[in-house]
Amino acid sequence: MQRLKEHRDWLLIPVLIASPLFFIGGPDWLSAPVIREAWEQGHWVFFACLMFWWQGRWPLRAPHQWLALTLVVVVLSALIEGLQTLVDRQASWLDILLNVVGTWIGLFWGQPATRWVWSGRVIATVLVLWQLQSVLVLGMAEYRQYRQFPVLSDFESRWDVPFWEGNVQRVRQPVAQGEYSLAVRLISTDKNPYAGTHLSRLVDDWRGYQALSLSIFNPGDDSLRMTLRINDATHDRNEGLFSDRYNGRLEVASGWNHYRIPLEDIATAPETRRMNLARMIRLLIFTSGVTEPRWIYLDNLRLEPTE
């Protein structure tokens, strides 16, 4: 038993090293989603290591102790999240949940098994696996992006969808090419007057390509006026001005519409600089004033190589 305690003492090293990371370091909001999501997992890993070490020194084996510990962790986590706002970080309820899950992992796996302990182990492990699947999904989606580049999205794989935000779904018809397209539901609300979709993750280096091409299907009889907005990292790290990004107008007539936007037009869109084609960040397609639900269908977004 003494040797087990000594082995657990090694866990204090990563705990002490990682403690400042609650307030400094880490990816920012422009980092790859899979990196940000993997970083989030550090919350439960930290508390699991801390609690596993604690159980080797001062075991907590009674249910009332487990409840008290959980409440303490919730309060401590809320305090940490509050302090993080003082150093330009955002508070997150998910972080508090991950801290609790990590505590349960160390608490229940760090003591001898009983029926109740096994129940806690199962619950905590399921919650960890639930979190890890989000890392897997984003990792597979990012792998798919790099494998198919310079195609940005053709929706032939379900891994094309995770980075598209909005009311979207992958459908079989209509298609411009292949077997699938992306259906986008459009409706403007008081809370969000802009209706559309947002590709939140791009393979960022567009240098060496000539144009961006995409296809949009409008099933309605009347045309839609839409905006194609493209941001680079410089825009998103600064003030986000309208004049500092690409804002293209798309007239979406009934049926299929095929667009080709020269990358030179995108690069020269900001008023006071050239857009950084090595650090393209996000792409948005949207409209406004849609008072009744409508649908559009996106397909075959790709970069065309320089001839």
N, C-alpha and C positions, 0 to 999 in steps of 0.2 A: 504493500500500500504506500509506503514511504517513497519507493522508487517511482510509483505512478504519479505521486504528487510532484516529484522532482521533474519528471518528464513534462508534466503540465505547466510547470513554471516557465518552460521555454516559450509558451504561448504569450507570455507577457512582452516578449521582444517585439513581435509584429503589432501587438496592441499599442504599445508605447510609441512605436514608429508611426503608426497610422493615425494616432489621435489628432495631430494637427491638421490632417486632411479634411476634417469636418469644416475647416475654416479657410484653408489655403489649398492651391493646386487643383488639379483635376481638369477634365475637358470643359469647354464652354459651350454655349448653345449653338455654335456653328460647327462643332465637331460632329463626326459621323454618328448617326443615331445608335448604331450598335455599340460604339465606344461609350456614349453617354449611358446607355442602358447597362452595359457591363460594369461601369463605374458605380452605378446605383447599387449593384449587388454587394459592394463593399460594406454597406450598412449591416446587412445580416451576418456577413462573415466576421466583421469586427465584434459584434455583440455575441456571436456564437463562441469565438475564441475566448473572449473575456469571461463569459459565463461558464464555459467548460473548465477554465482554470479555477474559477471561484468554487465550483462544485468539488474540486479536488482538495480544497482547503477548508471551506465551511459549507458542507452539504446542506441543501434545502430540499427536504424530502416530504414535507407535509403540504397538502393542497392549499391550506391557508397561507403558507409561505409563498407558494407559486403565485397566488392571486396578488399578494402584497408586492411581490417582485415585479409583476406585470404592471401594476399601477405606478410603481416607482419609475420604471423604464419609460412609460408613457409620459409622465411629468418631466423626467429628465430630457427625453427626446424633444418634447415641446419647447423646453427651455433652449436646447441647442438650436432648434430651427429658428426660434426667435432671435438668438444671437447672430445667426448666419445672415439675417437681413441687415445687420449693421456692417457687414463686409461685402455688400453687393451680391448676396446670394438670395435665392428664393426659398421661402419655407415650403415644405411639402408634407402633406398627410401621408403620402406613400412612404416617405423616409421613416416616419414614425412607425408605420406598420412593419417595415422591414427590420427596424430595430427590435421590435417585439418578437418577430419571427426568429431572428437570430438568437435572442435571449432564450426562447423556447427550445431551439436546437441544442444550445449548450446546456440548458437546464435539464432536459429530459435524456439526452444522450450522454450526459456526464454523470449519471448516477445508475445504480443497479436497477434492472428491469423489474417492474411489477405490472399488473394489469393497467393501472392508471398511468404509469409512466409510459407504457407502450402506446396508450391512447394519445398522450401528448407527443410522442415521437412521430406517430403517423400524421397527426394534424400539422405539426411543424414541417415535416418533410414534404407533405403535399403542397404546402404554401411555398416552400422553396422551389419545388419543381414547377409550380405555376409561374413563379418569377423567372426561372431560367428559360422557360419556353419562349418568353418574349425576346430574350437575347438570341435564341436560336432562330426565331422567325426573322428578326432584323438582320442577323448574320447571313441567312440564306438569301434574303432579298438583296442585300448588298453584293453578295457573291454573284447573283444573277445579273445585277446591273453591270458589273465589270466584265462578266463573260460575254454579254451581248453587245456591249459598246462597240461602235457608235450608235446602235439602236438605243434610245433612251427608254422607250416602253412600246412593246407591240402586243402585250397582254396575252401572249401565247402560253405563259406560265402564271400560275397563281402567285408566284413570288414577285411578279410585277406590281401587285396591288398594294402591299403594306405601306409604301411611301406616298401613296395618293390619298390626300385628306379631303373630306367632304362627304356628301351622300353619294357614294359610288359603288358600283358592283361590276364584276366581270361577266360579260354576256356573250352568247354565240352569234347573235344577229342584232343589228347589221354589222358587217365588217368591210373594211377597205382592202384588207389582205389577211391571209391566214384564217384562223377559225374563231378568234375572239376579239372583242373590243371592250372599251370601258364605258359603261353607262353612267352619266352624271345627271343627277336630279337638280333642277334649278328652281329656287323659290326665294324671293326676297322677303325679309322680315324686318320688324322694327329694330330688333337686336343686331341683325346682320343684313344690311341692305344689299351686300354684294353676294351674288349667287354663282357658284362655280366649284372649281377644284384646284388643288395645290399639290404640286410635286415637290415634297419637302427635302428630297435628297437627290442630288445629281452626281454623276461622275464629273468631277469639276473641271478637268482640263480639256477645253474645247479648241485649243490651238491646233493648227494644221487641218482644220475643216473649213468648208466653204459656206455651208448654209444649214439652217434648221428647217426640217420638213415635218409636217403633221397633217392629219386628215380629221375632219369633223363632220359628222352626219347630223343634220337637222331634220327630224321627222315631221315638223310642223309645216304649215303652208306659208307662213310669213317668216321673213328673215329675222335674224338676231344680230345685234351689234355687240360684239364681245371684245374684251381686252386681253391681250397676251402680255403678261408682265414677266420680266426676267431680272433677277438680282444677282450681283456678284458679292463677294465677301466684303469689299470696300464699302459698298452701299449699306449692307446690313450691320457693319460695325460702326458706322457713322450715324448720321441723323435720319437716314431712310427717306430722303427727299424725293418727291415725284420727278424732279429734274435730274436725278442722279441714277436713273435706271432706264431700262428699255420698257416702253409702253407702246405696244403695237395694237392697232385697231384691226379687228377681223370682222368682215361682213359675212355672216354665216347664212347663206341662202338655203332654201329647202333642198334636201338631198345631200349628197356627198360634196364636200368642199376640200380642196387640196391646197395647202399653203407652203410656200418656200420663202424663208426669210434669210437673206444674206447675213452672214455673221459680221460682216463689216458694218452693216446697219445697226446691229446690236452693240458692237464695240464702240461705235461713235454716238450712241444715244445719250449718254450723260453730257450735260452742258459744259462742264469744266474739266473733263478728263476722258481718257479712253477706259472702257470697261475692261477689267482684268479677265481675259478669257482663260487664264490658267486657274481661276478660282471662282467658277460659276457655282451658285449656291441653291437657287430655287426657281421654280417656274410656276406661274399661276395663270389660269384661264377663267375669266369671270365676266359677268354682266351685272346689271342692276335694273330695278324697276320691274321685276318679274312678279306679278301679282297672283298668277295662277301657276301651279306646278307644270314645269316643262322638262323635257329630257334632251340631252345631246349625247353623242357617242364619239369618243376619241379613239384614234387608231394610228399606229405606225409613226410614232414620234422618233425621229432619228436625225443624226448629223450626216451631212453629205461631205465626202472627202474632197479636198482640193484636186482638181484635174491636172 
